[in-house]
Amino acid sequence: MQPPTLPRTLILDYYDSYTNNLLCLFTQLYSDAEVLQKVVVIKADKYTWSEFQEHVLPNIDCVILSPGPGRPDNPSDIGFALDLLRSHAVPILGVCLGHQAIGVAFGAKIINIPKITHGHVVSIAPITRANGLFGSPFWQSSGREDKFQVVVYNSLTVDPNSIPDELEVTAWSVSTNDRPSTVQGLRHKEYPIWGVQYHPESISSTRGSALLQSFLAKVNETNSAQSVYPPLPAHIISSCAYRVSAIARSRPSTRPSSALPTPPVTPSPSRAPSRIGSRRNGLKLQEKRLGDIGKELRTQNVFESLVKENRAGSRKGKEKAIGEIWLDGQTPTRSTTTSLATPSFLLSYSLSSRTVTLHRSSLPPSHLSLSDHTTFWDWFSAASHVITSSLATSPAEGWRGGWVGYFGYEMKAESLQGYKRPARAERGENTVEEVDACWGWVDRLTERTSDGEWIVRGITKEGDLQLDLASEDDDDDISMINWLRSHDITFGASQEKWSEYSQSVKDVLNNPSTNAITSASAFPTFRPNATGSDYRQRIDACREAIRQGESYELTLTTKFSASTSSLPQEEQLDPYSLYLRLRTFNPAYYSTYLNFPTIATSRGQGLSILSSSPERFLKIDKNRRVEMMPIKGTRARVKPGQCKRVDEMIGEELRTDLKERAENLMIVDLIRSDLLSCCTPSTVSVPKLIALESYGVHNLVTTVQGTLAENVGSVECVRRCFPPGSMTGAPKLRSVQMLDDFESEKRRGIYSGCLGYFSVDGVSDLSVVIRTIVAEGNQLSIGAGGAITWLSNRDSEWEEVLTKVGSVVGKLDHVQ
């Protein structure tokens, strides 16, 4: 059957982390261009009821009420939806929370379901004489079986004993020995209003497109089966939470990330970028392959010669390095590259005072205060776009130079829609602020390929390159490029410096240092900031919030702390020796060592990140293909040399564990929704779902992919997906807000954020900051946590936290 004519559809989003996935149901039936012309996702608090009636209702043909946290009988959770339902001005489909709202609007009660489950697959059966959406020819032609499989995410349900006469149940869940039947479908007997409790948009739900077709066919019936509907008007499209273009290009767009309507990311208005002008073809990517030279050398020795001793610096003299970069990729199971570099300058950002700080060798730091009209994401993204657009060569895979660094977890305040950014704090002259983001610029680096060959890479400038970012008359913020130019900083090395660097790398490989630094003899003793008893009580609080319908899953975390004073004297202030031990003890695909000696925090001078993260946050390749790989589900492995069969049994136990699979599925659906905020809708897919991967521990890993939309740049893509969903739970906004209260450490800091690179050509690769030691002065910390669901066992969850920390620094025998 041909799909129904697509009407103008407004999806009212209750800040749920799955709402965007509804777009995938549309793109199974219609082109991206038509969907983006006719379907819009708008936050439920974007309009008042009177504004919605006046400006929106006359210009749309139907509404979908999205899933969401909270209760439909709580006005702060449901907004004007009850008024909309009672007015029945247009056909309406309610999903989960929206379905429950239908019940409440016409007099039904909301109760807890008998057995709370989230992310589980259950069987649903329409009533015997199917009607409503389940009686549609589109539904009937989609399958002959009476039952079908869907995913549920609910703690609450419509009380079947309270359903008024004007509503009718259209589907029930199939009861099992441990799960009684619950209401899964409703319809209004007179008005064009239908609801389903389950999530038809989930990756593991069946017959979702059939349900959508059934609804759209009913919309057409109500509207006398129009042959064609006009596009949505511009003022409604501009209200969309995020807007992407219909066609993804094969290389980065020359337009900025908000070239199409991208409204403000609350709470900070995200202004349209200033007029951009750059000298095209001004930057050039260079590389020099060194063949067999140095192939026999250990990467450690080369890093210490090139970076720690700064032998790859200028021949005119040695300056103290502003930072040390080792993107290690130390793993015995997956081939990867290694990159070694020294940044030429650093930019750090403090969210509390909105201050950017420039760090350079042998010079005092310089500060710039951003206005309340922008965010660091805006400022950083605009400059990155200008730099990328000045390249003379096509994008290539891997890091070719550009930015390397991290976004800390607290940067969620400027990325997460609906999250309230803290009020600006006054910055005193001697104030030591938290560093929420830090990015270093690298225009010369040395890479080692997976087969051991060394390659020298660089970004060079042609002549006296000038990159210009012209300011608007009302622009309160100087652009990054203009600000850096005022400090005599330009992008790209001269041909002379590139040649010097290339030769010095070759010299080092021919004559490396032989006195390698010794790894730490032991890890310091890490102790939990919260006791096991405290953490278990927080688990209870999380489960109660889930029972109340406030969240489906909460990633609860804590920190473990230590001091290098417990190490031998010669190792007390040397995080690098600790990293050498870590990369051997727990090799991982995203093993990384970053050292920024000029960065100061309240815990000390000097910031080092020693990471053995196995988890990809987000990768963007040369074809603008975005990939995310969430990890949910962890089990300890048996020690090497012990029974292989026992280790395999532990892995298989994890792979088939229903609770662990549900945790993973919840984050997969969340990440699909995140990618739909920045990718062309039809390109979002899940090529690998809940697969077992075994490295330092057993993990369940999923791969989610999409193609970046034409109007979204690399930094903007990361912003729209930040913070990593595997570190928040779902729905993301409500979960993050509750975790702010549940976690006694009010800052996660670098832990739970992301680190990696934005290559100058737009290619990017960032990990989730887990299994990581952060050193600030002589204070060390490790963050760890786990996803809490209703089915969580408080003792098992605490044991999982200890397992994760133990995978980094060894078994914590002293912790109960």
N, C-alpha and C positions, 0 to 999 in steps of 0.2 A: 504494500500500500504506500502511496505517496504521502509524505508528511503533511500535516495541515499547514495552511498559510500561516506564516509567523506573525503574530500580533505584536504590538508595542508592549513590552513586558518590563515591569519594574520589580526588582528583587529587593525587598526591604531587609537590610542586614542588621541583626542584633549583636554586632561585634562577635560573631561566631567565627571559628577558625575553619569552618567547612563550607561556608556560604558560596565562595567563588567556584567550588566544584560543581555547582549547579550549571555553570556555563559549559562544562564538558558534556552534559546531557544535550544541550542545545547544539553544540558543534558536531555531535554525532548525526545530526539531522540537517543542519544548515551550514552555509559557508561562514568563515570567520567574519567576512565583511558584513554579511547580513546580520549576524548575531550582534556585532558591535554597533550596528545602526539601530537595531530594534530592541536590544536587551541592555538594561543598565542595573548596576548594583549601587544602592544608595544607603548610607548609614541611617538607622532608624531615628536618630536624633538630629538629622540634617534639617528637617522641617518641623514646625509646629503643625497641629492638626488644621488650623485655619489656613496656614500657608500651603499645606498639602492639598486641601480642598480647592483653593483658588488657583494655584500655579501648576499643580501636577496632575490631579485627577482628570481634568478635561483633555489631557494630552497623552493618556495611556489607555491601554485596552484591558490589562489584567495586572494582578499583583501576586507575587509569591512571598509569603511570610517565612523568613528563614529560620533555621534552628538558632539556638542561642542559650546562654546560661541563665539561671534564675527561674522565676515563676511567672506564669501569665496572669496570675491574680495580684501581682505586685506592680503598681503603676510605673515605678522607676525602671523595671525590667522590660515592660511590654509597650510603653509609650502610648501612642494613639491607635494601636492596632484594634483594640476592642471597639472604638468608635467607627473605624473603617469597616469592620465586620458587620456591625449593626446597621451601618448605612447601606451595605451591599451595593455600592455604586458601580463596581466592576467585578468580574469573576475573580475569585481568590483561591489560591492553593496554599495551605499551611503545611510546613514541614517541622516535625518535632515540636519545638516551642510554639511555632505557628499553628500546628495542629491542636495543641493544648489550648491555645488562645481561642480557637473556634468553640471548644467546649465551654470555656469560661464566659465568652461573650453572650452565650445563649442560656446560661444558668447551670452548667455542670460544675462539679467539684474536682479539685486536683488532689491526688493522694500519692504516697510513695508506692512504687511497684513492689510486688511481693518479693522479687529477687532482683537486686540491682546488678546490672551488667552494662559495661561500656566497651564498645569495640568488639563485641561478640556477634557471630553470625547465628541467626535464628531463622526458623521456618515461619512463614506467614501464609494464611489461607483466607481468601475472600469468603464472604458468607455464601451459602449454598445457591441462592438465586442472586448472582452477582449483579450489582447495580453501581451507580455512580461511575467513577473512573474505571473500576474493575469490570463494569459491564460494557465498556466501550469496545467497538470493533478493533481498535488499535491494540487494546489489551488482549482481547480474545485471540487475535492472530499472532501474538508474540510467544505463545507457548500453550501446550495442551494440559500440562500438569496442573493439578489443583493447588499445590503448594509451591512456594518459591522462597529463595534464600535472600536475606537482607541483613544489614548491619544496624544494630541499635545502639544509641547513645543516650540513655535516659535513666534518671533516678525517679522521675515523677511520671504520672499517667493520669488520664481522664478516668474518674471513678465511674465504672459502668452502671452502678446503681443510681447515679445522679443525672444521667443523660436525659435531657428534656425531650418532649414529644416531637419538637420540630427538627431534631437531629436524629440521624440513624447511623448505627455502626455498619461499616462496609467490609471490615477485615479484622481478624483476630490473629494473635500469635498462636502457634501450635503448642499446646501444653506438653510438658515432659514431666518426668518423675520429680525433678527439682525446680521446675519453673512453671507456675500456673499461667494460664492464658491471660493476655491483656489486650486492651483496645488498640488496634493498629491502623484503623481507617475510619473516617467520619465523613458524612455529607449532610448538607442542609436540604431538607425535603422540598423547599420552595425556591430558595435562592441559589445562584451558581457559586457555591462555596464547598470546597472539599479539603480534606486534610489526611496526612499520613504521619504516624508516630515515628516510623523508622526513617533511615537516611537513604533515599534512592540514589543519591550522588556519590556514596561511598565506593571506593575501588572494588570492594568485595560484595556489593549488593547486585542482585540480578534484576533485569527488566526495568531499569530506571528510565531508559528512553521511551519504553512503552507507556509508562505512567505519564511522562511529560507529553507525549503525543496525545494521550487520552485527554489531558487537561486542555491542551491548546485546541483540540477539536471541539471541546465544550465551549471554549471562548469564542470560537468561530460561529458555533450555533447561536450563542447569546447575541453576537453582533451581526447576525443574519449572513454569516459566511461570506465576509468580504473577500474579493479575489486578491486584493493587495492592500497592505497597510502602509502609510507613510512612515518615514524614519522618525525617530524621537526628535523633538526640537532641541536646539543647541543648549538652551538653559537647563534642560534636564540632564543631558549628557555631561555638561560641565559640573554637575553636582555629583558625578560618579566618584566613588571612594578612590579608585585608581583607574586610570585610563590607559589602554595600550592601543597601538596601531594594528591594523588588520593584516599587514604583511610584514614578515620578518626578512631583513636583508642579510646577505651572506657576509657583509663586513660592517663595521661600526658606522652608524649614521653620522653625517656631518652636522646634524641638528642636536641641540641639547636635549637632556632627558625629559624635559617638560614641554616639548614643542607642541604636543597635543594637550588638551585640557587635563591638567593634573592638579586638583584642588589642594588646599593646604593640608599638610599632615599635622593634625592637632597634637599638641597645643601651639606649636610654633608655626606661624604662617610661612609657607614656602613660596617665596615670590618667584615670578617668572624670571629667568636668567637675564642678565644684562646683554646688550648687543655684543656679539662676539666677532672679533676679527683676528685672524692669525695669518702668519706667513705660511702658506701652503708649501709642502715639500721642504720644510726648514730643518727637520730632524731626520736622521738616517740611522737605521739599525746596521751594525757591523758585527762580524764574527770572524774568528780565526781558529781553525781546527789545528790541533797540535799532534794529531796522529798517534804514534806510539810513545811520544815523549811523556815520561812520568807515569805510564800505565801501571808500573809495578809499585808505585808509592801508595801509602795509606792516606786516605783523605784527611785524617787528623793531622798528619805531619804537614800537609800542604796548607791546611787552614791556619795552623799556627805560624807558618812561614809567611803566607800572603797577608793574613788579616791580623793576627795577634802581634806579630812583629812588624807589621805594616811595611813589608818589603815590596809590596806592589804599589806603594805610594809614589809620589813624585821623587825624581832623583835629586831635586834641588834641596831636599831636606825632609826630615821626619817631623810630622805633627802628631799629637796625640789623637787617636781615632775617636770620632764622635759616636761610633757604634761598631758592633761586630755582628755579622750576619752569617749564619750557617743553616740554610734550609737543607736538612740532612737527609731525610727519607731513608732512615736506617731500618731496613726490613729484610729478612731472609726469604720472604715468601712472594713479594710483589716487586717487580723491577721498577725503579724510579731513578730520577736524576738528583744530583746534589749541586747546590749553588752556594758560592762563597763570595762575600762582598763586604765593603766598607762604605756606608752611606756618606754622602758629601754634606748633608745637613739633616736635621730632624725637625718635624713639626709635632708638638704635643698639644693636647686640648684638655682643658678642665671645664667640665659641665657646670660646676657650681657657680663660677663667675663668667662663663662663656668666653674664656680667654685662650687664645692660641699663643704658643711660645715657640720661637725659633731658636734652635740650638746649633751652634757652629763651633768648630775647633778653635781653641785659644781666644775666643771672643765671649763677652757676656751675653746672656740670653736677651732676646727682644720679645716684647709682648704686644698683642693686638686683641682688643676687645670686640667681639662680634655683637651686633645689635640684637634686640629681641625679635626682629623681623626675619631673621634667618636662623639656620642651624649649621653646625659644622659639616653635616652631610651635604647641604646645599653648596657651601663654600668650597669644599674639597671636590665635589662632583663637577662643579662648573670648571674649575681649573684643569681637572683631569681630562675633561672633554676637549678643551682647547689644545692641550699638549698632544693628545691622541690624534686630533685632526691635523696636526702639523707634520705627521709622519710622511715620508716619501715612499715607504715600502709597505707591502701588504702584510697583514697580520700573520704570525706563525705560532706554532705551539710553544708552550713553556714560557719561562720568565726571561724576557729579553732586556731587563732593566726597567726602572720605573719605581713604583712605591712598594715598600715592604714594611710591615708593622702589624698593628692590632687595633680592634675596636673592643673596649671593655663592655661588660654586660650592661652597665648603667647607661650606655648610649641608647638603650631602649627608650629613654625619655624623649629622644629626638627622632625616633624612627617608628614607634608603635602608635598607630592611630588610636586616639582616645585616652592615651596615657598622659597624665598631667605633668608637665615639665616643672621641676622645682623653681621657686622664685630665685632670681639672681642674688648671689651673695657678694658683698663688697670684698674686693681683693686688697688686702693690706700690702705694704711695701715688702714686708718680710714673711708674707704668708706662704706656707708650704701646702699646696693644694693636691688633691688626688688627680692622677693622670688617667683620664677616661679613654683617650685614644692617642696613639703615637705612630707616626709614619715617617720613614726615612726615604730620601731620594737617592737612588743608585743609578749612575750612568755607565759604570764599568763593573763587570763581575766575571767570575770564572765558574764554569759549569763542568761537572763530570757526568758523562752519559752513563746509562745503565751497563754498558759494556766496557767502561773504564776510560774512555777517551776524554781528554781535557779540551774544552772549547773556551776561548776568550770572547766575551760578548760586550758590546758597548752601544751607547747612543751618542752620536756625534752631531754637531750643529754645522750648518753650512754658512760660513762667513759670520757676520755679526747678526745672529738670529734675534729677532724681536717678536715675542708673542704678546698680543694686545688683547686686553679685556676691557673694552670701553665701558665706563660707568654711566648709568642713567642719571638724570638730574636729581632724582629723588632717592638715589641709592645711598643708604647709610653706611654700607660696608665696602671697604676697599677690597678688590679682588686679590686672591692669593698671589697671582702672577705679578700684579702691580706692586703689591706689598713687598714681595721678595726682590723685585727689581730695585726697589728703594734701598735694599740692603746689599745691592751689587751681586745678587744671586741670579744666575741664568741656568737654563736647562740644556743639557747636552755638553759633552766634552769637546774640546778642540781636537783637531786631527793630531796635533803634536802630543797632547796628553794621552790620547788613545794609543798612539804608537809607543809611547813610553810605558804605558801600562802593559801592553801586549808583550813587549820585550822583557819587562820585569817578571811577568808570569812565566815566560819561557825560561828565564834565568833561575827562578825558584825551582821549577820542575827538574832542571838539570843539576841543581845544587841545593836541595832542601835542607832545612835544619835537621840535625840528627838527635838533638836533645828533646824528645817528645815529653810533654807534660804528663805527669802520672795521674791517673784517675783517683778519685777519693777512695780511701780504704774501706769506708763504710758510709752509709747514709746516716744523717743525724736522727735522733729519736723524735718522731712526730707524735703529737698528742692532740686529741680532738678538742676543739673549742667548745663543743657541747657534749655532755655525757651521753652515753647510750640511752639512759633513762629519759633525758631531755628530748632526744631525737625521737624516741618512741612516742612520747606525748605529742610531739608535733605531727607525727603520723596519724595519731588519733584525731587531731584537729583537722587534718586534711581529709580524712575519711568522712568526718561529719559534714564538712563543706560539700563533699561529693554527694552525700546522702540528701542534702538539702537542694541539690540541683545546681549548685554554683559552679561546678567544674566537672569534667569527665576524668581528668587525670592531672595531677600536680607533681612537677619534678622538684621535690624537696631536696635541698642541699645543705651542707655544712662545710666547715673548714678544719684542717689539721695544721698545727703550727709547730715550728722548731726554730732553733737558733744555731748558726754555724759555730757558736762558742763551744758546742759539744764535740767538735771535730779537733784533730791535732792542730797545733798552732799555725803551721804553714798552710793549712787549708781553710782557715776560718773565714777569709774574705775572698774566696775563689770559687764562685758558682760554676766556673768552667770545669773544674775537676769533678764536681758533682755531676755535671752533664755527661762527662766521659763515662762515669759509672752508669748513669741512667741509660745511655744509648746502648750499652752492652746488656744491662739487666732487663730492659723492656724495649727492644727495638720495635719501631712502629713506622708506618708509612709517612706520617707527618711529624717525625722526629725533627725538632727545631731548637736551635740555640740563638737567642737574641740577647745582646748585651748593650745597654744604654747607660754608660757611666755618669752622664751629666744629668740624668733624670733623678729628681728627688721626690720622695713621698713622705708622709708623716711617719713612716717606719724606717726611714734611713736614706742615705745617699747611694745612688746607683740602682738600676733596675735591670734584672736579668730574667729571662723566661726560658725554662728548661722543659721542653715539651716532648712527650712520647704519645701524642694523640693518634689514635687509629681512625678518627672519624672525620670524613669530609663534611664541611658545611656547604660550600658552594664553589663550583668550578664553571668557568666560561671559556669555551675553546675558540679557535680561530673562526669557526663558522657560527659563532654566537649561540652555540648549544650550551644550555645551562644544565648542570647535573648536581643533585644533592643526594647525600647518602646517610640518612639518619640511622643511628644505632640505638636500639632499645632491646634489652634482654642480655644479661651477663651471667656467666658462670665461671668459677675458677677452674683451671686445668690442673691435671696431675703433673708433677714435676717431670722434666725431661728424663728419659731413661726408665721411667716407671711404666706400668702396664698401659700400652697403647689402647687396648680394648676398653679399659675403664674410661680413658679419656674420650674415646669415641661415644661411649654410652652416655657420658655427661653431656656431650654436645647434642646428641639426638634427643635426650630428655628436654633440653632447652628448646630445641626446634619444634617440638610437639606440645610444649606447655601452653595451655589455652590462655592463661593469664598473661604470659610474656608475649604471645602473639597478639593479644588484644592491645597491649601497651604499644607495640610496634605499629599496628594498624592505625591506632588513633593518631600517631605522629605522622604516618604516611599520608593520611587524609589531610592533616593540617598542612604539610609541606606541599602537597598538590595545590591547595588553596593559595599558599604563599606564591608559588610559581605562576599561578594564574593572574596574580597582580602585576606581573612584569613580562610574561611570555604570551605569544600568540596562542589563543585558547586551544585550538585543535592540536597543537604540538605537544601538549603536556601528557606524558605517559609514564608508566611504571614497568620498565623492562625486567626488573628483578624484585620480587615481593617476598620479604621476610625470609632471607636466605641465611644459613649458618656460615659464619666466618670465624676462624680460630687462629689467633695470634698469641699475645700474652695471656689472654683469656678467651673464652668462647663468647661470641656476640651474635645477635640477630641483626642483619643489615638489609636495608632496602635501597634500591636505586630509583630516583625520580628524575625525569628529564623534561626539558622543554626548550623551545627556541626563543631567544630574547626578542621582544618586540622592537620594531624600528625606532621608536621614540624613547627607549629606555637604555641608559648607559650602564656600565659595569658597576660603578659605585651606587647608582640609584637602585640597581637590581639588588645589591646586598642590603641596602637600606630597607627595601620593601619586604625582605625576608628576615630581617633582624629583629629580635635575637633568635638564635637557633631554636626551632620548635622542640627539639629533643631535650632542651634545657629549661623549658617553660611548662610544658603540659598543654592541655587544650580544654576550652577555648583559650587562646594565647593571652589576650588582654586581661580577662577576668582572673586567669590563673596567676599571671605575673603580679597583679594587684594584691591578691591574697598571699602569695609567697613573700611579698614585701613585709607583711605582718607576721607570718609564721616563722620566718628565719631570723634568729636572734642577731646574726651578723647582718647589719643593714646594707652592707656592700658585698657583692660577689667579686667586684673588681675585674681583673683580666679573665679569671675563671668564668666559664659559661659564655664568654664572648667568642670572637673569632680572630685568627691571625693567619697571615700569608702574604700574598702579593697581588698588586694590580699592575700587570705589565703595561709598558708604555703604549702597546698596541691594542689594549682592551682585553687581552687574555688574562684570566684571573684564576687563582686557586687559593682557597682559604679553608682552614680546618676549624673544628669546634675545639675550644680550649678545655680539654679534659686530660686526665692522666698527666698533669703538668705541675711542676714546682715553680713557684714565683719567688724570686729573691729580691728583697728590698733592703738595702744595707746588709746587715747580718741576720735579718729576719726572713724566715722561709715559710711558705704556706702551700698547701695542696687542697683544692676543693674537690668534693665528691658528693654524690647524691643518687637518687633513684626516682623512678616514676611511681607515684602513689595512686592506686586505684581503690575502688571499694573492696576488691578482693585481696588487697595487700595484707600480708602478715607482718606485724611490727618487728618481730625478731628476725625474720628473713630479710626484711628491707635493711635493717641495720647491718646484718651480716654482709649484704651486697655492697654497702658502702665500704666496709672494712676490706672486702675483696678488691674493690677498685683502688683503694689507697695502697693495699698490699702489692698490687701489680706494678706500682711505681717504685716503692721503697722497701718492699719485703713485708713479711707477715708481721702484724702488730700484736705481738703476744701480750703486751702490757695493757691492751684496751679491751674492756668488756662491753 
